[in-house]
Amino acid sequence: MVQRELSLSTRARAGEPVRTCVGCRQKGLATDLLRVVAQEGESGGFLLRPDPKRRLPGRGAWLHPDPKCLSEAGRRRAFGRALRVSGSLDSSELDRLIGAGESAETSRAGHSNL
């Protein structure tokens, strides 16, 4: 028996939530995107905190765990609008998480060719 992967529209109709990435503005399943929330920092600004378990309180923004989407969201200042916060946003924790994921994928891809 051959199993086929369902399309985004078919899976969405099946009850899986669809969200829009703040970086590339493409729709995707919530399970494929990373939720990001803003938490007040000590210096008066806001920290962008990744929420992979989707449990942190507050308004969330959704992002593909891809460095291109992260840089595009930063360039367009999309996090401030999506999270409805003003002021400085510190994305260092998010940068580390997405950068680490990119290096792990690169190393896995490199090892698969051996």
TORKOL-4160 file (C-alpha; in steps of 0.2 Angstrom, whole numbers, padded with zeros to 4 digits, m for minus):
114
<pt num="1" X="0000" Y="0000" Z="0000"/>
<pt num="2" X="0007" Y="0017" Z="m0005"/>
<pt num="3" X="0004" Y="0031" Z="0008"/>
<pt num="4" X="0003" Y="0049" Z="0000"/>
<pt num="5" X="0006" Y="0065" Z="0009"/>
<pt num="6" X="m0009" Y="0076" Z="0010"/>
<pt num="7" X="m0009" Y="0093" Z="0003"/>
<pt num="8" X="m0009" Y="0109" Z="0014"/>
<pt num="9" X="m0027" Y="0112" Z="0010"/>
<pt num="10" X="m0033" Y="0094" Z="0013"/>
<pt num="11" X="m0024" Y="0094" Z="0030"/>
<pt num="12" X="m0031" Y="0111" Z="0034"/>
<pt num="13" X="m0049" Y="0105" Z="0031"/>
<pt num="14" X="m0045" Y="0090" Z="0042"/>
<pt num="15" X="m0044" Y="0102" Z="0057"/>
<pt num="16" X="m0026" Y="0106" Z="0058"/>
<pt num="17" X="m0024" Y="0125" Z="0061"/>
<pt num="18" X="m0015" Y="0136" Z="0047"/>
<pt num="19" X="m0005" Y="0151" Z="0052"/>
<pt num="20" X="0005" Y="0164" Z="0041"/>
<pt num="21" X="0024" Y="0166" Z="0043"/>
<pt num="22" X="0028" Y="0184" Z="0047"/>
<pt num="23" X="0044" Y="0182" Z="0037"/>
<pt num="24" X="0039" Y="0175" Z="0020"/>
<pt num="25" X="0020" Y="0178" Z="0022"/>
<pt num="26" X="0016" Y="0161" Z="0016"/>
<pt num="27" X="0003" Y="0150" Z="0025"/>
<pt num="28" X="0008" Y="0134" Z="0033"/>
<pt num="29" X="0002" Y="0122" Z="0046"/>
<pt num="30" X="0005" Y="0127" Z="0064"/>
<pt num="31" X="0015" Y="0111" Z="0067"/>
<pt num="32" X="0027" Y="0117" Z="0054"/>
<pt num="33" X="0030" Y="0135" Z="0061"/>
<pt num="34" X="0038" Y="0141" Z="0076"/>
<pt num="35" X="0028" Y="0152" Z="0088"/>
<pt num="36" X="0037" Y="0167" Z="0095"/>
<pt num="37" X="0031" Y="0178" Z="0109"/>
<pt num="38" X="0037" Y="0195" Z="0116"/>
<pt num="39" X="0042" Y="0196" Z="0134"/>
<pt num="40" X="0047" Y="0212" Z="0143"/>
<pt num="41" X="0065" Y="0213" Z="0147"/>
<pt num="42" X="0075" Y="0221" Z="0161"/>
<pt num="43" X="0080" Y="0236" Z="0150"/>
<pt num="44" X="0063" Y="0241" Z="0146"/>
<pt num="45" X="0063" Y="0233" Z="0128"/>
<pt num="46" X="0056" Y="0216" Z="0123"/>
<pt num="47" X="0064" Y="0199" Z="0121"/>
<pt num="48" X="0058" Y="0188" Z="0107"/>
<pt num="49" X="0056" Y="0171" Z="0115"/>
<pt num="50" X="0053" Y="0155" Z="0104"/>
<pt num="51" X="0039" Y="0145" Z="0110"/>
<pt num="52" X="0040" Y="0128" Z="0103"/>
<pt num="53" X="0028" Y="0120" Z="0115"/>
<pt num="54" X="0015" Y="0134" Z="0111"/>
<pt num="55" X="0012" Y="0137" Z="0130"/>
<pt num="56" X="0019" Y="0154" Z="0134"/>
<pt num="57" X="0006" Y="0167" Z="0138"/>
<pt num="58" X="0002" Y="0182" Z="0126"/>
<pt num="59" X="0000" Y="0186" Z="0108"/>
<pt num="60" X="0011" Y="0175" Z="0097"/>
<pt num="61" X="0018" Y="0177" Z="0079"/>
<pt num="62" X="0022" Y="0162" Z="0068"/>
<pt num="63" X="0038" Y="0160" Z="0059"/>
<pt num="64" X="0046" Y="0146" Z="0048"/>
<pt num="65" X="0062" Y="0140" Z="0057"/>
<pt num="66" X="0072" Y="0146" Z="0042"/>
<pt num="67" X="0086" Y="0160" Z="0043"/>
<pt num="68" X="0079" Y="0168" Z="0027"/>
<pt num="69" X="0062" Y="0170" Z="0035"/>
<pt num="70" X="0069" Y="0177" Z="0051"/>
<pt num="71" X="0080" Y="0190" Z="0042"/>
<pt num="72" X="0065" Y="0195" Z="0031"/>
<pt num="73" X="0054" Y="0197" Z="0046"/>
<pt num="74" X="0067" Y="0208" Z="0055"/>
<pt num="75" X="0070" Y="0218" Z="0039"/>
<pt num="76" X="0051" Y="0222" Z="0038"/>
<pt num="77" X="0049" Y="0225" Z="0056"/>
<pt num="78" X="0035" Y="0212" Z="0056"/>
<pt num="79" X="0037" Y="0206" Z="0074"/>
<pt num="80" X="0033" Y="0222" Z="0082"/>
<pt num="81" X="0017" Y="0223" Z="0071"/>
<pt num="82" X="0012" Y="0205" Z="0073"/>
<pt num="83" X="0015" Y="0205" Z="0092"/>
<pt num="84" X="0008" Y="0223" Z="0094"/>
<pt num="85" X="0023" Y="0230" Z="0104"/>
<pt num="86" X="0033" Y="0245" Z="0101"/>
<pt num="87" X="0051" Y="0249" Z="0106"/>
<pt num="88" X="0067" Y="0238" Z="0104"/>
<pt num="89" X="0065" Y="0220" Z="0101"/>
<pt num="90" X="0080" Y="0208" Z="0106"/>
<pt num="91" X="0080" Y="0193" Z="0094"/>
<pt num="92" X="0096" Y="0185" Z="0100"/>
<pt num="93" X="0088" Y="0170" Z="0108"/>
<pt num="94" X="0078" Y="0167" Z="0092"/>
<pt num="95" X="0094" Y="0170" Z="0081"/>
<pt num="96" X="0103" Y="0156" Z="0091"/>
<pt num="97" X="0089" Y="0144" Z="0090"/>
<pt num="98" X="0086" Y="0146" Z="0071"/>
<pt num="99" X="0105" Y="0147" Z="0068"/>
<pt num="100" X="0108" Y="0131" Z="0078"/>
<pt num="101" X="0094" Y="0122" Z="0068"/>
<pt num="102" X="0102" Y="0128" Z="0052"/>
<pt num="103" X="0120" Y="0121" Z="0057"/>
<pt num="104" X="0112" Y="0104" Z="0062"/>
<pt num="105" X="0103" Y="0103" Z="0046"/>
<pt num="106" X="0119" Y="0107" Z="0036"/>
<pt num="107" X="0129" Y="0094" Z="0046"/>
<pt num="108" X="0116" Y="0081" Z="0044"/>
<pt num="109" X="0116" Y="0084" Z="0025"/>
<pt num="110" X="0134" Y="0083" Z="0024"/>
<pt num="111" X="0135" Y="0066" Z="0033"/>
<pt num="112" X="0121" Y="0059" Z="0022"/>
<pt num="113" X="0133" Y="0060" Z="0007"/>
<pt num="114" X="0146" Y="0049" Z="0015"/>
